[in-house]
Amino acid sequence: MTYENRDAAGRRLATRLEHLKGRDVVVLGLPRGGVPVAARVAEALDAPLDVCLVRKLGVPFQPELGMGAVGEEGVRVVNDRVVRMSGVRDDELARVESEERALLAERARRYRGERTPEPLKGRTVVVVDDGVATGSTARAACRIARARGAARVVLAVPVAPPGWTELLAAEADELICPDTPAGFSAVGQFYRDFAQTQDDEVVAILNAARRTPTHGPAPTDRATDREVRIPAGPAEHLAGHLTVPSGARGVVLFAHGSGSSRHSPRNRHVADGLNDRGLGTLLFDLLTEAEAADRGNVFDTELLADRLTGATDWLRARPEARGLRLGYFGASTGAAAALWAAADPENDCAAVVSRGGRPDLADERLPAVTAPTLLVVGGADLLVLDLNRRARRRLGGESELLVVPGAGHLFEEPGALDAVTAAAAGWFADRF
C-alpha cells in the first residue's frame, strides 16, 4: 500500500488503534515525520499529544544509515551490527552521539518551550512514527516511555518491513502496523508525498493539540468552557465543546471536514484564536459514532447541514448564547454543510467563513445564501481555488475570496493557519 501523505497514514493507523479509545492514553510522536501521523492518532483516540525526543545516530559517511539512537532520560541504543559492518571507530561514534545530544536539547526547547512533558506514569503510551526501518529510533522511544513510568507501551507505525515484530517485540507490549510489504527498502518508498516535516509544522501541531495559544493577546476569561451533548434524534446525541468568553459578541459553530471530528487540531487552533478575541465557539461531531462508520454519511451534505441547523437551534436555547449572534465556520466538505444550512430562509446566520471549502457540494443552494461569506483558500490548492471562484459568483449575498499565498489544502505551511484565524476573527467580529 502507498499512502498519499503522513496525514492519510495517520488516519489509517488510527483505525487499528480504536480498541485503546477511552483508556488513559498518551500519544507520543517521533519528530519530525512521526508527529503529523501521531496527531491523527491522538485526535481519533481523544488523547493528549506530545513528542518523544529521539535522535538517530547516523553512520558518519552515510548519515541516512542508522547505527543507533539517543533520546531523553539518557536513553542510548547502539546497533552493534551496523557499527561493525560500517567500520565506525569508538571516537567517531562518540562524536556523533555528542552532536546529536546537543541537537536533542535544542529540539526540546523549540518544541516544548517552557512546557513540561506530558506525564506518562501509570498510563498507556502509544509511540508513533511514520515508519520503521532499522528500528533504532523506535527502540529508543519505547525505552524512554518505560523510563518515564509508562504502565503499557504500544508501538504503532503505518509501514514496516516484514519481520519487524521480531526486531522490536522486546521493547513494547503491543506492536501495530497496517502494512508490512515485501521489497521494503526505505519508509519513503511507501508515501507519494514524503516531504521533510519542518520544525515549525511540529510546533504548530503540538500547539493546536494542546489548545494553548503561543502568540497573540492573552486568553479571554471564559464564562463557559465545557463538554456538551446536542440532541440528534431519539436517544441519540452529538458530542461537542462549547466555549463562550465573558462579554462575547457572538458564537461560531464549526462544521468539520469529512473524516474529521470536533477534535480536529486545525479547527481547534482557529477556535482558540477566536476565543482569544472574545468570540464564542461550538465544536461538535456532525455524526453519531454509528453514522460515522458509514463513509457515505460524511459526504451527505444535506444530512450534515441538518445537524448543523439542529445544533444552531439547540445553541439558541442555551442561556450562554442568549442574545448573541451566531455564525458558521466550515472546513472542506463542512463548508458545504455550512452554506447549505445558511441558505435556509429561517436561518439568521450572521456570517460564514469557509476554509479550503467545497462550496460546489452545495451548488444548488448558493444563490439563497445571503449571509456575508468569506472564502479562504490556499494559493497552492488550485482545484479548490477554482471551485471557490466559481461558487463566489453564485452566492446571493456579500462575499470575499481570500487567497493565502503558498498554502495547500490543509494550511499546514508555517503561518498559514494563523492567517486563516486572523481573517476569520475579523470577519465574524465585524458582522457580529
Sequence and secondary structure as in RCSB ss.txt:
>XXXX:A:sequence
MTYENRDAAGRRLATRLEHLKGRDVVVLGLPRGGVPVAARVAEALDAPLDVCLVRKLGVPFQPELGMGAVGEEGV
RVVNDRVVRMSGVRDDELARVESEERALLAERARRYRGERTPEPLKGRTVVVVDDGVATGSTARAACRIARARGA
ARVVLAVPVAPPGWTELLAAEADELICPDTPAGFSAVGQFYRDFAQTQDDEVVAILNAARRTPTHGPAPTDRATD
REVRIPAGPAEHLAGHLTVPSGARGVVLFAHGSGSSRHSPRNRHVADGLNDRGLGTLLFDLLTEAEAADRGNVFD
TELLADRLTGATDWLRARPEARGLRLGYFGASTGAAAALWAAADPENDCAAVVSRGGRPDLADERLPAVTAPTLL
VVGGADLLVLDLNRRARRRLGGESELLVVPGAGHLFEEPGALDAVTAAAAGWFADRF
>XXXX:A:secstr
  BSSHHHHHHHHHHTTGGGTTSSEEEEE TTTHHHHHHHHHHHHT  EEE  EEEEEETTEEEEEEEEEEGGG 
EEE HHHHHHHT  HHHHHHHHHHHHHHHHHHHHHHHTT      TTSEEEEE S  SSSHHHHHHHHHHHHTT 
SEEEEE SB  TTHHHHHTTT SEEE SB  TT   GGGGBS      HHHHHHHHHHHHT   SSS    EEEE
EEEEEE STT EEEEEEEEETT SEEEEEE  TT  TT HHHHHHHHHHHHTT EEEEE SS HHHHTSGGGGG 
HHHHHHHHHHHHHHHHTSGGGTT EEEEEEETHHHHHHHHHHTSTT     EEEES  GGGGGGGGGG  S EEE
EEETT HHHHHHHHHHHHH SS EEEEEETT  TT  STTHHHHHHHHHHHHHHHH 
